[in-house]
Amino acid sequence: MVQYLDSPLDRSFAALSDATRRGIIDQLGRADASITSLADTFQMTLTGMKKHVQVLERAGLVITQKVGRVRTCTLGKRGLEAEAEWIEAHRKLFEARFEALDEIISEMKQEENDGSAS
């Protein structure tokens, strides 16, 4: 049975799984922007952009603030340290497994070469 846990890591990876949302993060890394300007940049409806921004907000990656009629988006206070640590740990695991596989293949090739030389 699949269990769904709504952890911060789950929310972050879910938010970052969409190219538009990654683009929003890139855009906000350069400058704060209103939802309207983001919608224009990504050629999207306001409703669609609001939904993307809400996903990023729930993940803590974006903060919005309404001043008058304008809702401005900024990058969230927390970075992606936990996500980077998770990726790095798994990168090391994959690297170790690929190195072990390389050793096995090298041994098999050596045995093959030793067998054909006889």
Backbone as ProteinMPNN parsed JSONL, in Angstrom:
{"seq_chain_A": "MVQYLDSPLDRSFAALSDATRRGIIDQLGRADASITSLADTFQMTLTGMKKHVQVLERAGLVITQKVGRVRTCTLGKRGLEAEAEWIEAHRKLFEARFEALDEIISEMKQEENDGSAS", "coords_chain_A": {"N_chain_A": [[0.839, -1.168, 0.0], [0.586, 2.198, -0.824], [1.792, 4.929, 0.93], [1.008, 8.222, 1.629], [2.844, 10.886, 2.5], [2.956, 14.159, 3.469], [5.483, 15.74, 3.418], [7.927, 18.393, 3.916], [10.003, 17.989, 2.056], [8.719, 16.399, 0.123], [6.817, 18.252, -0.795], [8.499, 20.223, -1.858], [9.914, 18.844, -3.951], [7.735, 18.109, -5.509], [6.779, 20.626, -6.234], [8.956, 21.569, -7.707], [8.933, 19.862, -9.82], [7.713, 20.735, -12.073], [8.208, 22.45, -15.104], [7.423, 25.12, -15.58], [7.147, 26.134, -12.981], [9.784, 25.874, -12.104], [10.886, 27.737, -13.798], [9.668, 30.052, -12.826], [10.897, 30.237, -10.315], [13.531, 30.696, -11.204], [13.136, 33.18, -12.466], [12.325, 34.782, -10.292], [14.638, 34.69, -8.873], [16.161, 36.549, -10.112], [14.726, 38.954, -9.861], [12.104, 40.345, -7.839], [8.621, 39.873, -8.577], [5.374, 40.688, -9.86], [2.346, 38.763, -9.818], [0.913, 39.185, -12.111], [2.883, 40.134, -13.92], [4.487, 37.867, -14.03], [2.671, 36.063, -15.169], [2.402, 37.247, -17.685], [5.044, 37.022, -18.618], [5.306, 34.239, -18.831], [3.346, 33.717, -20.599], [0.642, 33.074, -19.799], [-2.536, 32.504, -18.211], [-3.88, 34.577, -15.567], [-5.147, 33.089, -13.579], [-4.03, 30.537, -13.949], [-1.325, 31.113, -13.383], [-1.546, 31.926, -10.711], [-2.197, 29.489, -9.511], [0.181, 28.031, -9.912], [1.94, 29.6, -8.391], [0.806, 29.276, -5.857], [1.378, 26.576, -5.335], [4.164, 26.725, -5.169], [4.329, 28.432, -2.972], [3.187, 26.847, -0.899], [5.199, 24.999, -0.687], [7.102, 26.529, 0.443], [8.889, 27.885, -1.094], [8.364, 30.261, -2.324], [7.227, 33.502, -1.474], [4.38, 35.503, -1.101], [3.094, 38.829, -1.224], [0.549, 41.083, -0.689], [-0.029, 44.243, -1.829], [-2.1, 46.804, -1.934], [-3.729, 46.404, -4.93], [-1.972, 44.704, -6.049], [-0.222, 41.694, -6.101], [2.797, 40.688, -5.012], [5.557, 38.585, -5.713], [8.198, 36.902, -4.087], [11.346, 35.207, -3.585], [11.297, 32.474, -1.289], [12.246, 32.382, 2.2], [13.635, 30.148, 3.055], [16.181, 28.062, 1.806], [17.258, 25.569, -0.514], [18.524, 23.589, 0.94], [17.981, 21.144, 2.347], [16.922, 19.599, 0.292], [19.099, 19.554, -1.45], [20.944, 18.16, 0.131], [19.663, 15.655, 0.281], [19.712, 14.894, -2.418], [22.494, 14.807, -2.841], [23.298, 12.748, -1.075], [22.05, 10.562, -2.283], [23.248, 10.683, -4.765], [25.844, 9.964, -4.123], [25.382, 7.332, -3.304], [24.503, 6.14, -5.728], [26.824, 6.559, -7.222], [28.692, 4.945, -5.844], [27.569, 2.434, -6.321], [27.747, 2.278, -9.11], [30.536, 2.332, -9.395], [31.184, -0.115, -8.188], [29.923, -1.81, -10.014], [31.439, -1.227, -12.296], [33.884, -2.348, -11.482], [33.209, -5.074, -11.384], [32.624, -5.543, -14.093], [35.12, -5.001, -15.209], [36.62, -7.064, -14.043], [35.326, -9.267, -15.211], [35.917, -8.85, -17.915], [38.68, -9.109, -17.779], [38.923, -11.807, -17.0], [37.787, -12.953, -19.26], [39.626, -12.18, -21.208], [41.895, -13.492, -20.195], [41.067, -16.117, -20.453], [40.788, -16.401, -23.264], [43.361, -16.087, -24.102], [44.632, -18.422, -23.583]], "CA_chain_A": [[0.0, 0.0, 0.0], [1.326, 3.442, -0.893], [1.443, 5.892, 1.965], [1.311, 9.582, 1.206], [3.245, 11.781, 3.574], [3.126, 15.491, 2.92], [6.638, 16.336, 4.08], [8.488, 19.532, 3.179], [10.767, 17.47, 0.916], [7.725, 16.011, -0.887], [6.239, 19.473, -1.382], [9.53, 20.875, -2.677], [10.151, 18.113, -5.193], [6.516, 18.207, -6.317], [6.749, 21.982, -6.792], [10.031, 21.716, -8.683], [8.785, 18.894, -10.91], [7.086, 21.409, -13.208], [9.126, 23.389, -15.769], [6.965, 26.502, -15.373], [7.479, 26.528, -11.614], [11.23, 26.084, -12.053], [11.101, 29.016, -14.47], [9.257, 31.107, -11.888], [11.984, 30.338, -9.336], [14.638, 31.367, -11.905], [12.753, 34.58, -12.667], [12.338, 35.47, -8.997], [16.032, 34.786, -8.462], [16.691, 37.776, -10.713], [14.0, 40.105, -9.325], [10.729, 40.116, -7.404], [7.694, 40.132, -9.675], [3.952, 40.532, -9.571], [1.749, 37.601, -10.475], [0.542, 39.629, -13.464], [4.07, 40.146, -14.789], [4.884, 36.469, -14.24], [1.726, 35.498, -16.134], [2.786, 37.785, -18.989], [6.331, 36.421, -19.0], [5.111, 32.832, -19.184], [2.199, 33.663, -21.517], [-0.297, 32.234, -19.074], [-3.622, 33.248, -17.573], [-3.651, 34.9, -14.157], [-5.599, 31.952, -12.772], [-3.005, 29.5, -14.053], [-0.123, 31.542, -12.657], [-1.855, 31.888, -9.277], [-2.11, 28.091, -9.074], [1.604, 27.681, -9.83], [2.521, 30.329, -7.262], [0.304, 28.644, -4.634], [2.159, 25.346, -5.128], [5.483, 27.159, -4.701], [4.138, 28.976, -1.618], [2.994, 25.721, 0.028], [6.505, 24.362, -0.518], [7.98, 27.469, 1.12], [9.887, 28.381, -2.042], [7.962, 31.603, -2.745], [6.379, 34.257, -0.543], [3.648, 36.576, -1.78], [2.617, 39.918, -0.364], [-0.399, 41.922, -1.414], [-0.011, 45.675, -1.527], [-3.157, 47.346, -2.784], [-4.294, 45.387, -5.82], [-0.865, 43.957, -6.65], [0.382, 40.637, -5.292], [4.193, 40.548, -5.422], [6.19, 37.321, -5.348], [9.639, 36.896, -3.822], [11.823, 33.888, -3.189], [11.09, 32.17, 0.121], [13.402, 32.55, 3.077], [14.425, 28.914, 3.159], [16.801, 27.634, 0.553], [17.026, 24.176, -0.899], [19.581, 22.812, 1.582], [17.529, 19.77, 2.635], [16.792, 18.918, -0.99], [20.461, 19.342, -1.954], [21.527, 17.083, 0.939], [19.041, 14.402, -0.141], [20.252, 14.573, -3.747], [23.91, 14.459, -2.694], [23.378, 11.421, -0.456], [21.674, 9.559, -3.276], [24.266, 10.71, -5.81], [26.956, 9.159, -3.6], [24.945, 5.937, -3.338], [24.557, 5.707, -7.121], [28.231, 6.548, -7.623], [29.302, 3.756, -5.254], [27.054, 1.246, -7.016], [28.321, 2.251, -10.457], [31.937, 1.942, -9.255], [31.192, -1.56, -7.953], [29.578, -2.438, -11.289], [32.624, -1.091, -13.149], [34.864, -3.341, -11.033], [32.738, -6.391, -11.82], [32.799, -5.611, -15.544], [36.57, -5.096, -15.46], [37.022, -8.437, -13.685], [34.783, -10.179, -16.231], [36.713, -8.653, -19.134], [40.003, -9.687, -17.529], [38.761, -13.256, -17.056], [37.544, -13.285, -20.667], [40.906, -12.049, -21.903], [42.774, -14.553, -19.716], [40.562, -17.368, -21.031], [41.014, -16.444, -24.712], [44.802, -16.102, -24.344], [45.122, -19.793, -23.373]], "C_chain_A": [[0.894, 1.245, 0.0], [0.841, 4.375, 0.197], [1.875, 7.268, 1.494], [1.618, 10.419, 2.43], [3.531, 13.131, 2.941], [4.262, 16.203, 3.657], [7.13, 17.544, 3.287], [9.276, 19.093, 1.94], [9.83, 17.057, -0.221], [7.154, 17.237, -1.584], [7.246, 20.177, -2.287], [9.726, 20.164, -4.007], [8.922, 18.144, -6.098], [6.446, 19.582, -6.987], [7.777, 22.129, -7.907], [9.919, 20.749, -9.86], [8.211, 19.521, -12.177], [8.028, 22.466, -13.789], [8.711, 24.844, -15.567], [7.338, 26.983, -13.981], [8.981, 26.715, -11.442], [11.585, 27.408, -12.721], [10.735, 30.191, -13.581], [10.354, 31.319, -10.851], [13.185, 31.062, -9.97], [14.354, 32.857, -12.052], [12.835, 35.362, -11.36], [13.747, 35.561, -8.415], [16.699, 36.041, -9.01], [16.034, 39.023, -10.125], [12.621, 39.674, -8.861], [9.808, 40.467, -8.565], [6.26, 39.97, -9.209], [3.443, 39.284, -10.289], [1.372, 37.965, -11.909], [1.753, 39.615, -14.392], [4.586, 38.739, -15.036], [3.976, 35.8, -15.273], [2.059, 35.975, -17.542], [4.063, 37.135, -19.493], [6.153, 34.998, -19.506], [3.917, 32.616, -20.109], [1.114, 32.725, -20.979], [-1.404, 33.106, -18.489], [-3.248, 33.549, -16.123], [-4.029, 33.737, -13.253], [-4.565, 30.834, -12.78], [-1.76, 29.861, -13.269], [-0.361, 31.515, -11.156], [-1.729, 30.468, -8.737], [-0.658, 27.651, -8.941], [2.251, 28.335, -8.613], [2.059, 29.711, -5.943], [1.073, 27.362, -4.314], [3.541, 25.704, -4.579], [5.417, 27.734, -3.288], [3.991, 27.86, -0.589], [4.312, 25.005, 0.302], [7.495, 25.273, 0.203], [9.043, 28.075, 0.218], [9.616, 29.811, -2.478], [7.095, 32.211, -1.645], [5.662, 35.319, -1.369], [3.194, 37.601, -0.753], [1.722, 40.802, -1.21], [-0.301, 43.353, -0.899], [-0.998, 46.324, -2.481], [-3.757, 46.225, -3.616], [-3.23, 44.481, -6.425], [-0.311, 42.937, -5.661], [1.78, 40.387, -5.845], [4.78, 39.257, -4.877], [7.682, 37.531, -5.129], [10.045, 35.47, -3.493], [11.603, 33.699, -1.705], [12.378, 32.286, 0.908], [14.28, 31.294, 3.137], [14.996, 28.564, 1.797], [16.451, 26.189, 0.263], [18.079, 23.26, -0.277], [19.168, 21.365, 1.817], [17.42, 18.964, 1.348], [18.175, 18.598, -1.568], [21.155, 18.216, -1.177], [20.965, 15.726, 0.521], [19.611, 13.957, -1.486], [21.7, 14.114, -3.631], [24.081, 13.069, -2.081], [23.055, 10.334, -1.468], [22.644, 9.531, -4.448], [25.449, 9.852, -5.382], [26.615, 7.667, -3.643], [25.029, 5.386, -4.757], [26.003, 5.589, -7.592], [28.931, 5.304, -7.103], [28.835, 2.497, -5.976], [27.615, 1.147, -8.431], [29.797, 1.873, -10.414], [32.051, 0.445, -9.026], [30.874, -2.312, -9.238], [30.754, -2.368, -12.257], [33.695, -2.12, -12.781], [34.482, -4.74, -11.499], [32.95, -6.559, -13.321], [34.271, -5.744, -15.897], [37.079, -6.502, -15.162], [36.546, -9.433, -14.733], [35.575, -10.067, -17.533], [38.096, -9.274, -18.983], [39.945, -11.203, -17.613], [38.559, -13.727, -18.486], [38.84, -13.222, -21.463], [41.884, -13.146, -21.487], [42.368, -15.895, -20.313], [40.846, -17.5, -22.511], [42.488, -16.482, -25.041], [45.363, -17.521, -24.233], [45.029, -20.622, -24.601]], "O_chain_A": [[1.859, 1.313, 0.761], [-0.359, 4.586, 0.369], [2.994, 7.443, 1.012], [0.76, 10.634, 3.287], [4.281, 13.216, 1.968], [4.033, 17.142, 4.419], [6.787, 17.698, 2.115], [9.22, 19.749, 0.9], [10.11, 17.328, -1.389], [7.021, 17.263, -2.807], [6.887, 20.669, -3.357], [9.707, 20.794, -5.064], [9.054, 18.2, -7.321], [6.097, 19.689, -8.162], [7.498, 22.746, -8.935], [10.721, 20.81, -10.792], [8.226, 18.898, -13.238], [8.58, 23.282, -13.051], [9.569, 25.711, -15.401], [7.795, 28.115, -13.816], [9.415, 27.611, -10.717], [12.481, 28.118, -12.264], [11.421, 31.214, -13.584], [10.702, 32.459, -10.541], [13.784, 31.937, -9.345], [15.221, 33.693, -11.796], [13.357, 36.477, -11.33], [14.018, 36.408, -7.564], [17.676, 36.535, -8.448], [16.701, 40.035, -9.914], [12.034, 38.747, -9.419], [10.168, 41.262, -9.433], [5.971, 39.211, -8.284], [4.051, 38.817, -11.252], [1.499, 37.142, -12.815], [1.663, 39.138, -15.523], [5.071, 38.44, -16.127], [4.446, 35.064, -16.14], [2.005, 35.192, -18.491], [4.153, 36.744, -20.657], [6.774, 34.598, -20.491], [3.523, 31.48, -20.374], [0.733, 31.74, -21.612], [-1.22, 34.308, -18.298], [-2.412, 32.868, -15.53], [-3.33, 33.432, -12.287], [-4.262, 30.252, -11.738], [-1.198, 29.02, -12.568], [0.527, 31.123, -10.399], [-1.216, 30.262, -7.637], [-0.297, 26.978, -7.976], [3.018, 27.698, -7.892], [2.845, 29.629, -5.0], [1.384, 27.095, -3.153], [4.03, 25.069, -3.645], [6.34, 27.547, -2.497], [4.603, 27.918, 0.478], [4.52, 24.469, 1.39], [8.599, 24.847, 0.54], [9.987, 28.704, 0.698], [10.52, 30.502, -2.948], [6.333, 31.513, -0.977], [6.265, 35.956, -2.233], [2.946, 37.287, 0.412], [2.092, 41.216, -2.309], [-0.466, 43.626, 0.29], [-0.761, 46.387, -3.687], [-4.234, 45.224, -3.081], [-3.542, 43.595, -7.219], [0.025, 43.276, -4.527], [1.944, 39.939, -6.98], [4.535, 38.881, -3.731], [8.342, 38.243, -5.885], [9.206, 34.631, -3.167], [11.709, 34.654, -0.935], [13.469, 32.287, 0.339], [15.502, 31.377, 3.254], [14.349, 28.757, 0.767], [15.451, 25.667, 0.755], [18.482, 22.27, -0.888], [19.934, 20.45, 1.513], [17.78, 17.787, 1.313], [18.396, 17.513, -2.106], [21.874, 17.409, -1.767], [21.711, 14.752, 0.419], [19.951, 12.788, -1.67], [22.089, 13.132, -4.262], [24.927, 12.298, -2.531], [23.719, 9.298, -1.502], [22.846, 8.483, -5.062], [25.996, 9.098, -6.188], [27.463, 6.841, -3.98], [25.56, 4.296, -4.973], [26.362, 4.633, -8.278], [29.685, 4.668, -7.84], [29.631, 1.589, -6.215], [27.925, 0.052, -8.9], [30.273, 1.166, -11.302], [32.922, -0.204, -9.607], [31.487, -3.341, -9.522], [31.036, -3.337, -12.962], [34.337, -2.695, -13.66], [35.334, -5.502, -11.956], [33.409, -7.61, -13.769], [34.631, -6.515, -16.786], [37.865, -7.064, -15.924], [37.285, -10.345, -15.103], [35.868, -11.075, -18.175], [38.624, -9.882, -19.914], [40.813, -11.825, -18.226], [39.085, -14.766, -18.887], [39.12, -14.093, -22.286], [42.618, -13.673, -22.323], [43.224, -16.717, -20.641], [41.121, -18.603, -22.983], [42.854, -16.869, -26.15], [46.453, -17.793, -24.735], [45.402, -21.795, -24.583]]}, "name": "protein", "num_of_chains": 1, "seq": "MVQYLDSPLDRSFAALSDATRRGIIDQLGRADASITSLADTFQMTLTGMKKHVQVLERAGLVITQKVGRVRTCTLGKRGLEAEAEWIEAHRKLFEARFEALDEIISEMKQEENDGSAS"}
